[in-house]
Amino acid sequence: GKMTIFKGQAGINKAGNDNESFSVPLFVFVDEKNRVYVADHLNDRVQIYDASGKFLKSIAAVRPTYVTVLNKSKEIVIGSSGVEVTIDKNTKKSDVPAKLLFCGTFDKPEKGDEILLPKPFEQSVGGYLYNGDGVKVSMSVVDDLGDVRVWLTTEKTKESKLNAGKVGNSNIEIYKLKNKKLELVKDFNQEAKKDLVYDGKFQYGRKRIYVNPKTGNLFHATTM
């Protein structure tokens, strides 16, 4: 169907801090009752609406970039991290510790545990060589297996003449929440390195991926 604006206003200089407006909304989540959660980054809050757009509640959170409701416990979890955004040609940086905030349920919201993210996810903003899309850390929090699992990955920034050769590869890491700390469960980056045939530097436009349609085997080719 036709896309329409659910809440807020599109366009430059349209930010606001009332319940009808946002300032850099970075993430949207819809729960099983069709309530809409918006991570309103620069307003330091998560706004909750019903499916029609009626305002329901607001939860305070420093620089939120992620929000979810856990499937089993129904607890609201908010992720915070620093970002770099450009608004009307002005770059704004929010340098805050990357962390998770547990906030109770919709019916009984309350400030709970704050869990700092492990390295390298704790570093939120880049320096003058930074050339990414603004959000440094992506996350997903689930409790479908009973315990809380946190999936994390860092942004793959773009190379330029100034940072050529300094941009590292990233991959997904899975952590388990235990005794208010995150313990590493799986590191896909390390697993990929074990099976990697060539780990040298590829030049732009020189790498190709092919899949054999009969066997399903994948081939990665490059010209040096």
N, C-alpha and C positions, 0 to 999 in steps of 0.2 A: 504494500500500500504506500501511500504518500507519506513521506517523513515530515513531521512537524516538530516545533520546539516544545519540549515538555515543560521546561522551567528556565528562567533567565532570559537574557537577550543576546542575540548574536551581533558581533561588530566590535570595533575598537572603541575604547572608553565607555563600555557598557557595564563595567563591573559595579557591584554594589554589595552591601552587607546586610540588607534586610532579608526576609524569608522568601522573597520572590527573586532574589539575585544571588550571583556567585562572584568570586574573584579567583580565577584559574581553577575551575573544577577539573580534577584529574582522574577520577575513577567513579564508576557507577555500578551498583550492585542491586539486584532485585531478589527479595526473599520469597519463600514459598507462599506467602500471603499477598504477593504483588506489591509489597512496600518497596519504595525506591530510596536507596541510600546514595548520597552524593558526597564525595570527598572534596570539600571546598577549601582548597589548599591555603591560599593567602588569607582567608578569613579564620583559619585555625578552628575548623569545626567540620562535623559530618551532619548534613541535613537529611531528614527522613520525611518522605511524602507518601501519601497513598497513591493508588493507580491513577486517580483523577488529577493529581497534582496538589491536593490539599496538604498543607504543612502539618506534620504531626509532632516531631521532636527534633531537638538539636543536641549533639554531643560534642563537648569541647575536646579538641585534640590538636596538638602542635603540628602544623604543616603536614596534614594527612595526604598520602598518595595512594592509599588502598583501604578498602573496607569490605568485610564479608560477615556473614552469619554462619557459624559452624553448624553442620548438618545435624549432629547428634545433640550437643549441649545447648544449641540455639544461642550461644554467647556471641556478642558482637566483638569483632576483632578489627582494630584499626592499625594500619601500617603508616609510619611516618618516616620521611627521609628528605634530605635537601634536594632542591631542583634548581635549574636555571631556566628562566622564561623571559622572553622578550615581549614587552607590551608597548606598543606605539614607539618602537625603536629604542626603548629603554630596557636594558637587561637587569632583571631582578634575581638575586641569589638568596636562597633560604638555606643557611648552613646549620643544620640541626642533626643530632645523632640519629642514625637509622635504627628504628625500634618498632616493637609491636606493643599495642596497648589493649588489654582485655577489659571490656566495658560492661559486663553483665548482659542481661537480655533486654529485648525491647520493652517488655512489661516492667522490668526492674533494672534500669540502667544504673551502673555504679562504677566508680573507678577501681580497677583491679590491678593486676600485675603489669609492670612494664618490663619487657624483655629486649635487651639490646641485641642487635644483629651481630653475628661474628664477622671477622675479617674475611674477605676484603669488602664486605657489604656495609661496614660501618662508615666508610668514607663517602660523604654525600656529594660534595661539589668539587668540580675540577678547577684547575688553574687557568692561566691565560692561553694554554695550548689546547684547552678542551674544545672538542668539535663534535658534540653529540646532539641528541634531540631534547635534552633537558632533564629527563627522569633517569637517574643513574641506576636504580635498583628496582627490579620487578619481583613480585612475590605472590604466593598463593598459600593460604592457610586452610587446612582441612582436618577433620577428626573422624573420618569415615571408618578408620581401622580401630577406633577406640581412643588412642592417644592422639595428641595434636602433632601434625606433621607440617613443616614449613618448607615450601619450595622457593628457592632463591636463585636469581641470576643477575649478573651485572650487564649494563648496557655495552654493546659493541660500538665504540665511537669510530668516527671517520678519520682516515689519515689525511694529513696535509703535508706541505713541504716542511713545516716546522716540527711536526711530530712523527715523521716517517720512521717506521721501525720501532716506535715506542708504544704502539697500540697493541695490547695483548689480547689473546683470544679468551673468550668466556664461555661458560657452560652452566648447566643446572646442577645445583647441590640441594640435597634433601636433608633436613634436620628433624630431630624428634625433641619435643619439649619434655624435659625431665628435671625435676627439682628446680624449676624456674630458670633453667639454662637450656640452651640449644646444643644438642649432641649430633654430630655428623653421622648420617645413616648411609648416604650414597653420594658419590662424587662422579658425575658423568664425564667431567673433564679428564680425570685420571683414567677412567675406563677407556675413553676414546684414544688417549695417548698410547695405551698398551697395544692397541690394534692398528695404530697409525704407521703406515709404511714410510711416509715422507713427512718430515716436520720442518722443512725449509721454508723460505719466504717465497710466496707467489706474487707475481706482478698482476696489476689490474688487467682484466680482460684476457688472462692467459690460463684460466682454469675452467674445466668442463666436467660435467657430471652426466654419465650415461647409465641407463638401466636396460638390461637384457629383458625384453618382454616375455621370453619363454621361461627363463630360469629365475628371474627376479633379482639376479646379481647386479650390484651397483659398482660402477667403475668411476674413479676420480682421476682425471688426466690433466696434465699441465705441459705447457711448452716453456722452456727455460730461456 
